């Protein structure tokens, strides 16, 4: 257990702390606390690398979504990060959950999450995924390909019932990187409006009496900071709804616009204005439905990164500092096995020295990981005190999303633990993966 520290003086500017959890304080120059807990104490107690997750920040961001979209269903996207505690926090705050596999589903149910508040996604749902979803009784299954229609109907049986949605490709390009743009025609998700595949799939669903089509789903991509793509999506989805009503007399009552709301990873970067998004989407949906003669459907949104990303901090211990080729490399005891995002998407972070007061003079450095890859770079253009040295503690903010969930076993380095901090206390949520864990999966020759 640790104690709450009151802020005294600070060497970090408000701009520098803008991407940190709102509970972050610096009670002494060079020190840093999150959720009332010293990050240096967390590193000392649990070792490094370690993920620190601010429970209060997660809950606050859940409530912010509920307040911004009071008339909508808000489902947390579990792929960003999921453990039993996270599922419990999301459930407490009144959000639903969307999952992409039987594994995520069973983890949520094990935490007591009501299955009827869970939505199953996925472009390639396995028979096991569908079997478990139907067995638990998930609220909706989002159909992503025509072949799923017959598979789900057969699994439900002639006397069964399952609510479904159809994932539609609206033909809109949006997102922070081409690998996370999912609203265009040239990627693996969903069914296209332009070539008629979405309409054909919907007609097939209507021929299956045990499947209840509740609405349409789309997801444009990730790290979107502009409201305009969502407004364009509303118009195209409502246009399809109007055609379906004309052709089939179908009045769909739900519209899921997905998530992908952008957050800032470094001070000064753009982020989605959630209040503006809610206001503009609400107005656009109302206007488009009025023009089409439709009843306004219930809106569903699925934030993931925007809920948990800014609530997390990753802590690393500096192993070595090397000056070579005109550059300074600060090597830490983690890397691409616990955060592959810089290598995958070129994401940039703003790490800080914590645990001691460094030199007032800063220098450009490249923070690199321990793995045998030249691309194992955590922060290519970081500015750290010029006296950074082995043994120092480096903190990387905005580490709550797509870190542990995308972590690997590269170089047989165990995945880090997750530590929750809240009201001056730290507790273990997910333990460190040990070498024994790794060896136990190897059954021998």
Buried (B, 14 or more C-beta within 10 A) or exposed (E): EBEBBEEEEBBBEEEBBBBBBBBBBBBBEBBBBBBBBBBBBBBEBBBBBBBBBBBBBBBBBBEBBBEBBEEBBBBBBBBBBBBBBBBBBBBEBEBBBBBBBBBBBEBBBEBEBBBEBBBBBBBEBEEEBBEBBBEBEBBBBBBBBBEBBEBBBEBBEEEEEBBBBBBBBBBBBBBBBEEBBBBBBEBEBBBBBEEEBBBEBBBBBBEBEBBEBBBBBBBBBBBBBEBEBBBBBBBBBBBBBBBBBEEBEBEBEBBBBBBBBBBBBBBEBEBBBBEEBBEBBBEBBEBBBEEBEBEBBBBBBBBBBBBBBBBBBBBBBBBEBEEEEEEBBBBBBBBBBBBBBBBBBEBBBBBBBBBBBBEEEBEEBBBBBBBEBEEBBBBBEBEBBBBBEEEBBBBBBBBBBBBBBBBEEBBEBBBBBBBBBBEBBBEBBBEBBEEEEBEEEEEEE
